[in-house]
Each structure stands twice: as C-alpha cells, then as structure tokens.
Amino acid sequence: MPVELNKHFSHIEEVEALYLATLLDPHFKRLGFKNDEKAQTAIDQCKKKAFDLTNQAEDKMVETAQATVAVSGQHLTWRSRGKTRKPRMA
C-alpha cells in the first residue's frame, strides 16, 4: 500500500497549484515537501509569481492614471472650446 501511494502521489510536488497552496498555508509551508530541492524551486516560483503579479498591478495603475489624465485633459479642452475667458480681477 505505501508503495502504491508513493507512486500515485510522487509528482504532487510538481503541480503548481498544489505546491503554491502548500507554501502559502501557514500550517505546512516547507513541511509539506519531502524533497528540499523541489521545495526551494517552489519557493522561487512563488516569489517570481508574486513579483510578476505586483508588476502587472503597477502597470495597470499607471495605465489607468494615464488614461484618466488624457480623458480629463480632453474634457477640459472640450469645455473650454469656443469660450473666451476673461482674467479674474483680484
């Protein structure tokens, strides 16, 4: 029976969803890995994924800010088109 279980579950440390879930679960972290090399590879992949997601989020925020500025600028230009403005007297 143990041989069959090992055979059936031997690849489990290589499945991304499972190794990420194991690492991120505070009960297991590295304890869920039999192989230290696979654990370190999983940690490296988790860090890379977090870094990539952070960069994607930052890129989206910059795109959103640029789009907002562009729309605001067009909106202000459209509003002021055709109107003459007199300087305010203080």
ChimeraX commands (.cxc) that place a marker at each C-alpha (Angstrom):
marker #1 position 0.00,0.00,0.00 radius 0.5
marker #1 position 2.67,2.64,0.85 radius 0.5
marker #1 position 4.45,1.88,-2.42 radius 0.5
marker #1 position 1.25,2.50,-4.36 radius 0.5
marker #1 position 0.63,5.76,-2.50 radius 0.5
marker #1 position 4.17,6.97,-3.19 radius 0.5
marker #1 position 3.79,6.05,-6.85 radius 0.5
marker #1 position 0.43,7.81,-7.09 radius 0.5
marker #1 position 1.45,11.00,-5.24 radius 0.5
marker #1 position 5.15,11.25,-6.19 radius 0.5
marker #1 position 4.53,14.03,-8.74 radius 0.5
marker #1 position 2.39,16.12,-6.40 radius 0.5
marker #1 position 5.28,18.49,-5.52 radius 0.5
marker #1 position 5.50,19.47,-9.20 radius 0.5
marker #1 position 1.87,20.59,-9.63 radius 0.5
marker #1 position 1.88,24.41,-9.46 radius 0.5
marker #1 position -1.50,24.89,-7.81 radius 0.5
marker #1 position -0.68,22.32,-5.14 radius 0.5
marker #1 position 2.84,23.49,-4.32 radius 0.5
marker #1 position 1.72,27.13,-4.14 radius 0.5
marker #1 position -1.17,26.20,-1.85 radius 0.5
marker #1 position 1.19,24.17,0.35 radius 0.5
marker #1 position 3.72,27.01,0.61 radius 0.5
marker #1 position 1.09,29.61,1.37 radius 0.5
marker #1 position -0.64,27.52,4.03 radius 0.5
marker #1 position 0.89,28.57,7.36 radius 0.5
marker #1 position 0.37,25.05,8.75 radius 0.5
marker #1 position 2.65,23.44,6.17 radius 0.5
marker #1 position 5.00,25.83,4.35 radius 0.5
marker #1 position 8.14,23.76,3.69 radius 0.5
marker #1 position 6.93,20.86,5.86 radius 0.5
marker #1 position 4.67,19.70,3.03 radius 0.5
marker #1 position 7.66,18.83,0.85 radius 0.5
marker #1 position 9.70,15.65,1.01 radius 0.5
marker #1 position 12.32,16.95,-1.38 radius 0.5
marker #1 position 14.23,20.09,-0.28 radius 0.5
marker #1 position 15.24,20.92,-3.85 radius 0.5
marker #1 position 11.60,20.86,-5.01 radius 0.5
marker #1 position 10.64,22.98,-2.00 radius 0.5
marker #1 position 13.24,25.61,-2.93 radius 0.5
marker #1 position 12.11,25.55,-6.57 radius 0.5
marker #1 position 8.52,26.05,-5.40 radius 0.5
marker #1 position 9.58,28.98,-3.19 radius 0.5
marker #1 position 11.43,30.58,-6.10 radius 0.5
marker #1 position 8.40,30.12,-8.38 radius 0.5
marker #1 position 6.10,31.59,-5.74 radius 0.5
marker #1 position 8.34,34.66,-5.37 radius 0.5
marker #1 position 8.51,35.08,-9.15 radius 0.5
marker #1 position 4.72,34.81,-9.46 radius 0.5
marker #1 position 4.23,37.41,-6.69 radius 0.5
marker #1 position 6.77,39.73,-8.37 radius 0.5
marker #1 position 5.07,39.35,-11.77 radius 0.5
marker #1 position 1.62,40.00,-10.29 radius 0.5
marker #1 position 2.90,43.09,-8.49 radius 0.5
marker #1 position 4.42,44.44,-11.70 radius 0.5
marker #1 position 1.21,43.77,-13.62 radius 0.5
marker #1 position -0.81,45.61,-10.98 radius 0.5
marker #1 position 1.59,48.57,-11.05 radius 0.5
marker #1 position 1.44,48.68,-14.85 radius 0.5
marker #1 position -2.38,48.68,-14.73 radius 0.5
marker #1 position -2.36,51.53,-12.20 radius 0.5
marker #1 position -0.04,53.59,-14.44 radius 0.5
marker #1 position -2.23,52.89,-17.49 radius 0.5
marker #1 position -5.33,53.88,-15.55 radius 0.5
marker #1 position -3.71,57.09,-14.30 radius 0.5
marker #1 position -2.53,58.00,-17.81 radius 0.5
marker #1 position -5.97,57.30,-19.27 radius 0.5
marker #1 position -7.58,59.42,-16.56 radius 0.5
marker #1 position -5.24,62.32,-17.26 radius 0.5
marker #1 position -5.85,62.01,-21.01 radius 0.5
marker #1 position -9.62,61.94,-20.57 radius 0.5
marker #1 position -9.51,64.82,-18.09 radius 0.5
marker #1 position -7.40,66.86,-20.49 radius 0.5
marker #1 position -9.81,66.18,-23.36 radius 0.5
marker #1 position -12.74,67.02,-21.16 radius 0.5
marker #1 position -11.22,70.34,-20.09 radius 0.5
marker #1 position -10.27,71.17,-23.67 radius 0.5
marker #1 position -13.77,70.36,-24.89 radius 0.5
marker #1 position -15.35,72.51,-22.20 radius 0.5
marker #1 position -13.19,75.50,-22.94 radius 0.5
marker #1 position -13.56,75.28,-26.72 radius 0.5
marker #1 position -15.38,78.26,-28.12 radius 0.5
marker #1 position -15.47,80.18,-24.87 radius 0.5
marker #1 position -13.47,83.24,-24.17 radius 0.5
marker #1 position -12.27,83.62,-20.65 radius 0.5
marker #1 position -11.69,86.93,-19.02 radius 0.5
marker #1 position -8.93,87.15,-16.48 radius 0.5
marker #1 position -10.21,87.42,-12.93 radius 0.5
marker #1 position -9.65,90.61,-11.10 radius 0.5
marker #1 position -8.45,90.15,-7.56 radius 0.5
marker link #1:1,2 radius 0.2
marker link #1:2,3 radius 0.2
marker link #1:3,4 radius 0.2
marker link #1:4,5 radius 0.2
marker link #1:5,6 radius 0.2
marker link #1:6,7 radius 0.2
marker link #1:7,8 radius 0.2
marker link #1:8,9 radius 0.2
marker link #1:9,10 radius 0.2
marker link #1:10,11 radius 0.2
marker link #1:11,12 radius 0.2
marker link #1:12,13 radius 0.2
marker link #1:13,14 radius 0.2
marker link #1:14,15 radius 0.2
marker link #1:15,16 radius 0.2
marker link #1:16,17 radius 0.2
marker link #1:17,18 radius 0.2
marker link #1:18,19 radius 0.2
marker link #1:19,20 radius 0.2
marker link #1:20,21 radius 0.2
marker link #1:21,22 radius 0.2
marker link #1:22,23 radius 0.2
marker link #1:23,24 radius 0.2
marker link #1:24,25 radius 0.2
marker link #1:25,26 radius 0.2
marker link #1:26,27 radius 0.2
marker link #1:27,28 radius 0.2
marker link #1:28,29 radius 0.2
marker link #1:29,30 radius 0.2
marker link #1:30,31 radius 0.2
marker link #1:31,32 radius 0.2
marker link #1:32,33 radius 0.2
marker link #1:33,34 radius 0.2
marker link #1:34,35 radius 0.2
marker link #1:35,36 radius 0.2
marker link #1:36,37 radius 0.2
marker link #1:37,38 radius 0.2
marker link #1:38,39 radius 0.2
marker link #1:39,40 radius 0.2
marker link #1:40,41 radius 0.2
marker link #1:41,42 radius 0.2
marker link #1:42,43 radius 0.2
marker link #1:43,44 radius 0.2
marker link #1:44,45 radius 0.2
marker link #1:45,46 radius 0.2
marker link #1:46,47 radius 0.2
marker link #1:47,48 radius 0.2
marker link #1:48,49 radius 0.2
marker link #1:49,50 radius 0.2
marker link #1:50,51 radius 0.2
marker link #1:51,52 radius 0.2
marker link #1:52,53 radius 0.2
marker link #1:53,54 radius 0.2
marker link #1:54,55 radius 0.2
marker link #1:55,56 radius 0.2
marker link #1:56,57 radius 0.2
marker link #1:57,58 radius 0.2
marker link #1:58,59 radius 0.2
marker link #1:59,60 radius 0.2
marker link #1:60,61 radius 0.2
marker link #1:61,62 radius 0.2
marker link #1:62,63 radius 0.2
marker link #1:63,64 radius 0.2
marker link #1:64,65 radius 0.2
marker link #1:65,66 radius 0.2
marker link #1:66,67 radius 0.2
marker link #1:67,68 radius 0.2
marker link #1:68,69 radius 0.2
marker link #1:69,70 radius 0.2
marker link #1:70,71 radius 0.2
marker link #1:71,72 radius 0.2
marker link #1:72,73 radius 0.2
marker link #1:73,74 radius 0.2
marker link #1:74,75 radius 0.2
marker link #1:75,76 radius 0.2
marker link #1:76,77 radius 0.2
marker link #1:77,78 radius 0.2
marker link #1:78,79 radius 0.2
marker link #1:79,80 radius 0.2
marker link #1:80,81 radius 0.2
marker link #1:81,82 radius 0.2
marker link #1:82,83 radius 0.2
marker link #1:83,84 radius 0.2
marker link #1:84,85 radius 0.2
marker link #1:85,86 radius 0.2
marker link #1:86,87 radius 0.2
marker link #1:87,88 radius 0.2
marker link #1:88,89 radius 0.2
marker link #1:89,90 radius 0.2
view
